[in-house]
Amino acid sequence: MSKQDNLVVNAIRVLSAEAVQQANSGHPGMPMGSAAMAYALWGKQMKFDPKAPKWDNRDRFVLSSGHGSMLLYSLLHLFGFGLTIEDLKQFRQFGSLTPGHPEYGHTPGVETTTGPLGQGITNAVGMALAETYLAAHFNREGFNVVDHNTFAIMGDGCLMEGISHEAASLAGTLKLNKLIALYDDNEISIEGSTDIAFREDVPARFRAYGWNVIDVPNGNCWRKVNDAIELAKDSDKPNLIVCHTIIGYGSPKAGTASAHGEPLGADNIVATKKALGWPCEEPFGVPAEVYETTAAATAIGAEKRAEWEKLFAEYEKAYPELAAEYKSWHSDKLPVDLMNDEDFWKFEGPSATRASSGEVLNRLAKRIPNLIGGSADLAPSNKSNMKGRGDFSAEDRTGSNLHFGVREHAMAAICNGMYLHGGLRPYCATFFVFSDYMKNAMRLAALMKLPIAYILTHDSIGVGEDGPTHQPVEHLAGLRAMPGMIVFRPADSKETAAGWLCAMEGHRPVSLVLTRQNLPLYEKSGKDALKGGYILADSEKAVPDVILMASGSEVEQCMGAKTILKEKGIDARVVSMPSFELFDEQSAEYKESVLPNAVRARVAVEAASTFGWHKYVGLDGTVIGLDEYGVSGPYKILYKHYGFTAENVAEKAAALVK
C-alpha cells in the first residue's frame, strides 16, 4: 500500500496547489507541507464516516491553520464528503462551497470556522473537554458510548497567538488526554524565517504546561507521523506532536516565505508535478487508485459507526434512562418550557441583575442538566456558579462548573468548541470591560450562530470605585455592532430571566450585560422584554408628550423622571429597551406602537457611549450617555456627576416638549 498511500499524499499537495493557482489567490505552502500529517490522520487514524458526518462518536478534526483551507477541502473531496472537483475549481469564488477559510455550517465536514490563528486549537480544547465530560457522565462498564479523540493541525502562527498559550495551559491543567495536536513546524512566516520573531523552545513550553510531547524529525513522512499518533493515544496528558515539515513541499518554492500566501505560478505547478512524480498532466486530474485507497479508509470508518450503533442499541436496553438522557442532551430542544414555567419568572424585591442572573442560572441548572460553564476567575463576582453541580477538574470529570482561570479569550473559544462538539450548553462569565479580551471568539460564535451565553457583569460606571479601567463605556456599542450577536441589558430580575430564556432557546450568542448595583423590580416587566423594547410605564394620554427610553440600570432614572414630568403637566411614556437586536426584528406595526412616529420628543438614557441610540431618538431627540471615560468614586456620586439622575432626565425631556 505504500505507493498508493504516497499517491494520496501527493494528490493533496497537487490539488491544493492547483486550486490556489486557479483562484489566483490563497495559501499553497501549508497544505503541501502538511499533506503527510493530514493523511496519517484521515487515512490511518481518524474514526469517521462521510455518509454520517455528524455521527456523535466520530473523531473531531480542526484545521487551526485555517488559511491552509485547501488542505481540508482536498481531504473532504478525496474522502467522500461530497465536495467535487468542480467545487475545488471554485475555491475562493463567490457562493462556492470552498471559501477562503473553512466555514462551519457551510461546507459539509467542517467542524468549526477557523482563520484567525489560535482559535481552532482552542476550539479543539473545548471539544476534548466536552468529550471527557460526556464520557464521565454517560459511559458505563462495557459501554463506552462516548469515546473519541480530537485532532488539530496548527502552525507557528497559532502558537505565537496568546490564545493558544491560554488554551494549552488549561488543557494541561485539566489533563485532556484525548486531545492530539499536530504542530506544522515549517519555520516559515509571511515575513520570512520564524527566527525573526519566534525563537522559544516550543516542546519545552508544552512540557511545562503538562503536555506529552513527541518529536517527528521528518514530518513529510506519513508513517513517522502515524507512529507518533499511536504513541499519543496511550498518553494520560494532552499531546503535542511536533512535525518538522517543509512549506510548499515538492515545489521550486519549497522552504521559502514565497510559498506561503500566493500562487506558485503555472510553470512551478508543472515543475512540482514532475518533482512529485504526479501522473496526471491535466489540471485537477486524480488517478483512480487515489479514490480506491481513500474509499478503503472510509469503509473502516463506516464499520466503526455500525459497531457503535449496535453498542448504543444494547446500551439503550441496559440503561434506558441514561440513553434517553443522552438523546435529549444531543438534541436542540430544551427539556422544559421556560416561557410557561411560572417559578422561573418569580422574583421579589430589588436586586443587582448580576445577582438575579445567578438566581436564574441556578434555576436553569435544575431544569437543564447539560448546562456547563464558568468564569475567568470571577465566579463570586459574576454569580456564575451552579450550586450542587460540582467542579470539573483533572481529578473529577463529572463537575459542571468550569474554572477557566484568568484566560478570557480562551474561555470564549473553548465554549465555542464545547458547543460545536455537541451534547452541551455552555456559558461563560467575566466583567463586561474584559469582553474585549474575548471579542474574536465571540465574533466567531456569532458567525457560526452558536447559542453561547455570556455573563458580563459590572456593566457601567456603576462599578464605581474601581475606576475607568474597569468601567465599560464603548463596549455596548461595540457588541451591538457585531452582526448575529444579541446584546441584552436587563432592567430588573424578570428582564434578566427573559435574557436567559433568549440565550437558551435561540440560535445565536447572547451577551447578558448585568449590573453590580441593586435595581428595582418593576410590576409590568417580564416576558415582553423578549421583544427587545416594550412599554414599561405608559402615558395617560393615547399619544405621550415625550418618550423616555433606556436599557438596564438607567430605566430607574426614566421612571423617576416620569413622576417629575407629571408634576409639570408633561405626560411621559417609559420604554425599556434591553435589546436593540430583538426590537429591530419586530414588525413595523409593533415598533410603531412602542415608538410612534408622531412623537418626536424622545430621550434615550444609558450609562455608556451614545453611539447607536440616535436611530431611536431621531434628529429631534436627545441622548444622555457617556462619551468619555469614567473616574474612580462611589457610583451614586458618579451617576450624579455625569447626569444620570431622574432630575436631569426630566429637565432634558421637558426642553424637548413644545
C-alpha positions, 0 to 999 in steps of 0.5 A: 500500500505504500505507493498508493498511500504516497499517491494520496499524499501527493494528490493533496499537495497537487490539488491544493496547489492547483486550486490556489493557482486557479483562484489566483489567490490563497495559501499553497505552502501549508497544505503541501507541507502538511499533506503527510500529517493530514493523511496519517490522520484521515487515512490511518487514524481518524474514526469517521464516516462521510455518509454520517458526518455528524455521527456523535462518536466520530473523531473531531478534526480542526484545521487551526491553520485555517488559511491552509483551507485547501488542505481540508477541502482536498481531504473532504473531496478525496474522502467522500464528503461530497465536495467535487472537483468542480467545487475545488475549481471554485475555491475562493469564488463567490457562493462556492462551497470552498471559501477562503477559510473553512466555514462551519455550517457551510461546507459539509465536514467542517467542524468549526470556522477557523482563520484567525490563528489560535482559535481552532486549537482552542476550539479543539480544547473545548471539544476534548473537554466536552468529550471527557465530560460526556464520557464521565457522565454517560459511559458505563462498564462495557459501554463506552458510548462516548469515546473519541479523540480530537485532532488539530493541525496548527502552525507557528502562527497559532502558537505565537497567538496568546490564545493558544498559550491560554488554551494549552495551559488549561488543557494541561491543567485539566489533563485532556488526554484525548486531545492530539495536536499536530504542530506544522513546524515549517519555520516559515512566516509571511515575513520570512524565517520564524527566527525573526520573531519566534525563537522559544523552545516550543516542546519545552513550553508544552512540557511545562504546561503538562503536555506529552510531547513527541518529536517527528524529525521528518514530518513529510513522512506519513508513517513517522507521523502515524507512529507518533499518533499511536504513541499519543493515544496511550498518553494520560496528558494532552499531546503535542506532536511536533512535525518538522515539515517543509512549506510548499513541499515538492515545489521550486518554492519549497522552504521559502516565505514565497510559498506561503500566501500566493500562487506558485505560478503555472510553470512551478505547478508543472515543475512540482508535478514532475518533482512529485512524480504526479501522473496526471498532466491535466489540471485537477486530474486524480488517478483512480487508485487515489479514490480506491485507497481513500474509499478503503479508509472510509469503509473502516470508518463506516464499520466503526459507526455500525459497531457503535450503533449496535453498542448504543442499541444494547446500551439503550436496553441496559440503561434506558434512562441514561440513553434517553438522557443522552438523546435529549442532551444531543438534541436542540430542544430544551427539556422544559418550557421556560416561557410557561414555567411560572417559578422561573419568572418569580422574583421579589424585591430589588436586586443587582441583575448580576445577582438575579442572573445567578438566581436564574442560572441556578434555576436553569441548572435544575431544569437543564442538566447539560448546562456547563460553564464558568468564569475567568476567575470571577465566579463570586463576582459574576454569580456564575456558579451552579450550586450542587453541580460540582467542579470539573477538574483533572481529578473529577470529570463529572463537575459542571462548573468550569474554572477557566482561570484568568484566560478570557479569550480562551474561555470564549473559544473553548465554549465555542468548541464545547458547543460545536462538539455537541451534547452541551450548553455552555456559558461563560462569565467575566466583567463586561470591560474584559469582553474585549479580551474575548471579542474574536471568539465571540465574533466567531460564535456569532458567525457560526450562530452558536447559542453561547451565553455570556455573563458580563457583569459590572456593566457601567460606571456603576462599578464605581470605585474601581475606576475607568479601567474597569468601567465599560463605556464603548463596549455596548456599542461595540457588541451591538455592532457585531452582526448575529450577536444579541446584546441584552441589558436587563432592567430588573430580575424578570428582564434578566430571566427573559435574557436567559430564556433568549440565550437558551432557546435561540440560535445565536450568542447572547451577551447578558450585560448585568449590573453590580448595583441593586435595581428595582423590580418593576410590576409590568416587566417580564416576558415582553422584554423578549421583544427587545423594547416594550412599554414599561410605564405608559402615558395617560394620554393615547399619544405621550408628550415625550418618550423616555427610553433606556436599557438596564440600570438607567430605566430607574432614572426614566421612571423617576423622571416620569413622576417629575414630568407629571408634576409639570403637566408633561405626560411621559411614556417609559420604554425599556429597551434591553435589546436593540437586536430583538426590537429591530426584528419586530414588525413595523406595526409593533415598533410603531406602537412602542415608538410612534412616529408622531412623537418626536420628543424622545430621550434615550438614557444609558450609562455608556457611549451614545453611539447607536441610540440616535436611530431611536431618538431621531434628529429631534431627540436627545441622548444622555450617555457617556462619551468619555471615560469614567473616574474612580468614586462611589457610583451614586456620586458618579451617576450624579456627576455625569447626569444620570439622575431622574432630575436631569432626565426630566429637565432634558425631556421637558426642553424637548416638549413644545 
